Amino acid sequence: KYQIGGAWGTMASAPAGFNDDTKGIKAGEYHYYVRGSGTTSFWRYDPLTGAGGTWTTMPGTPSVMNYGAALVYPGSGDYIYATRGALTRLFYRYNINSESWDDAGATDLPDDAEAGYGTRLVSDGTDIYMTGGQAISQLMKYSIGTTSWSSLGTLPFTPYYGTDMSYYDGKLYFLAGYYKRDMWEYNIGSGEWRWLGQVQSYGPTELGTYNGASLENDGSGNFYI
C-alpha cells in the first residue's frame, strides 16, 4: 500500500502469484482480482480486516482467464465487468451482491477489438472504455444501458506491455507502454487527442513503461505511475 505523501506499507500476500497482464479494481470497500494464468481464480481483498488485509476466494470465472483479463467497476450498481483476454472477444459481468457470474448479460467484444496484452478498462460512471490489446489500436466504448459496443477510433499508440489508462474529469489518460515514454489525453466530449509529453525514463537508454506499469489518479488531478 502506498500512502500518498511517500510512505509504503506491506499488506497481506495474495493467495497465488500474478504473472499475466491482469489488473484488479476497487468496488466499495473491497478490491477484486482475477489471477489469469489460464485459471478461473477470482479473489476479493478486504484491506480493513485482519493484519494487512484479508483475501477471500470467490466463485470462479466462467472460463479460464489469461493475458489481457481486465476488470472495471462503474462506481455504482451491482456489476463488475471483465474481459477474458487471450485475444478473445469474451466479456462477462459479475454480480457483487449475489456473488455470481453472468455471461449472457454482457455483450461480447466486436471483431478487431480483441483483448490481449495492453487491454485496459475504465469507466466514467456511465459507460465503459476499453483499449484493444496486443497491437490492436482501438479505443472502444461499452454502453451499459444498451449493452452495446461502439468504436471511438484509433489510438495514437500501439497498446502492449506497460499500457495503462485512467479516467478523470471527462477525459481518459494513457501510458503508451512498450518502452515508450508518451502520455496521452483523450477528451470524451470532443473526441480530441492531446499529447502530454513524456514520462520519466529509466536507465541509460531512457526506457519508458513496460510490463507491470500502472497509471492511477487521486481524484484531484494528480497522477501516479
N, C-alpha and C positions, 0 to 999 in steps of 0.2 A: 504494500500500500504506500502511495506517495501522498503525504500531507502537503498541500500547496503552501509553499513557504520554504521547502527544502528538506524535510525530514522523511526518510524511508523507514517502513516497518515491515517485519516478516509476518506473513499470515499463514494459515494452515495450508499444507500442501494438497493439491488436487488428488483424487483417487488414482489417477494414472497420468502418464505424460501426454502432452500435446506435441505432435510432431508433423502436423499438417497445417495448411494455410486456413486456419479457422479463427474465429474471434467471438467472444462472449458479449452479452448485453445485460443491462440492468432493467428490471421491471419491478416497480415498487421498492420493497426493501431487499429484494433478492437479486442475485446475479445468476444467469443461466449460460451453460456452455454445452456444446456438442464436442465430443472428443475428436471426431473424424477418424483418420487412420483405418478406414474400412470397417468401422464398428457402428453399432447403434447406441452407444453410450451417450447418455444425456444427464447432466448434473445440475443441481441447484446449490448455490453457495449463499449462506447467511452470514454476513460479516459481523453481525451483532450478537451472535450466540456462541458461547464457548471461547476458549483461548485461541485467538487468531481466526475465529470464524468456524463454521461447521458446513461440511459438504453432505448432500443427500442425493442418492441415486434416484432418478425419476424414470417414468416409463420410457422405454427405448424408442428411437425414431422409427418411422415406417419402413425405412430401408437403410442400408449402411451409408454413412456419411464420409466424405472424403475431402480432398483439397478443394477450396472454394466454398465450403459449407459455411454460410454466413447467417447470422440471426439479426432480427430487428424487432423492437417493440415501439409501437406508435406513440407511446406516452400515456395512453389511457385505453380502456377496454379490456377484453378478456384474452386477446390473442397475441402470441409471439409468432413471427413469420420466419421461414427458413428456406434457404436454397440447399439442395443436396450436394452440389459441387460435382467434381469428376467429369466436367464438361457435359453434364446432363442438363435437361430443362426442368427437372422436377422441383416443385415449390410446395411447401407444406405450411400448415399453421398448427399451433399448439395452444390448447385452452388452459390458461393458468388455473382457473377455478376447478374444473373437472379433472385436471391433470391428464389430459388425453390428446393424442394427435389426430389431425383431420387432413386427409389428402384431398378429398373432393371439394372442400370449402375454399381452396386456394387455387387459382388458375396457374397452370404451368407456364414457364417462360416461353416466349416466341422463338422461332428459328433465328439463328445467327445472334443469339444473346445468351448462350450457354454460360453456366457458372463454373469458373476454374480458378487457378492461381490469380489473385488480384481482385476477385469479386468481393464487393462490399455492399452492405445495405444500410441506409439511414432513413429516417422519417422526419417530416416537418410537422407531424401531428395529424395530418390529413391523408397524405399519400406516402408511398414508399419509393425510394430512389435506389437504383442499382447500377453498379459498373459491371459490364461484361468482364470475363476473366480470360487470362492466358492469351493475350494479344487480340481479344475481341473488343474493339474500341467503341463500344456502345454505351450510352447513358440511357437508362430505361426508367419509366415511371409506372408504378402499380397503383391504380385507384382502388382503395379498399372498399369503397361504397359500391362500385360496379364490378369488382373483381376482374379488372381488365388491365392489360399492359399497353403502353404506347412508347414509341421511341422519341427521345429528346435530341437525337442527333449523335454525332461522332465526338468522342473525347479528343482533346488536343494532345494526348499522350497514349502510350500503349500500356495497358494495365498488366501487371505481373507481380512477382515478389516485391514486397515493400510498398505497394499501392495502398492507400487508405483514403477514407472520406469522412467528413464531419459536417453536420448541419448547424448553422447559426444565423438567426435573424433574416430568414428569407433567402439565404444563399447556401450553396454547397461548396465545401473547401476540400481540396485534393492534394495528396502527396503523389507525385507521378510514380515513384518507385523504380525498381530495376536499375539501381545505382544512379538514377537521375536525381538532381537536386531541385527540380522545378516544383513550385507550388502554384495551384490554380484556384480560381474562384468562378463559380457559375451562379448567375442571378436567375432564380427560378421564375420570377415575374417577367423579365425581359428576354430571357433565353440567351443572354450575352455571357461570353467568357472573358476573363481578365487574368493575365499572368501576374503573379505576385512576387516574382523574383525567385531566388534560390535559397534553400535552407543551408545550414552549416554543413560542411563536408567532413569526411573522415579520412585520415591518412594522407600520405604524400601525393597520391594520385587523385585526391579530392573526390572521393566516392560519395554518392548520395544514399538515399534509403534503400534497404533491401529486406530480405525475409525477416519478419518479426517487427517491422516498423509499425507505428500506430500514431494516429492523429486524434487528439481529444481537445475539447474546449470546456471552459468552466462556466459557460452561460453568460459571461460578461465580456466576451470578445477576446479573451486570452486563449491562445492555442499552445498545446504541449505536444512535443514529438518524441 
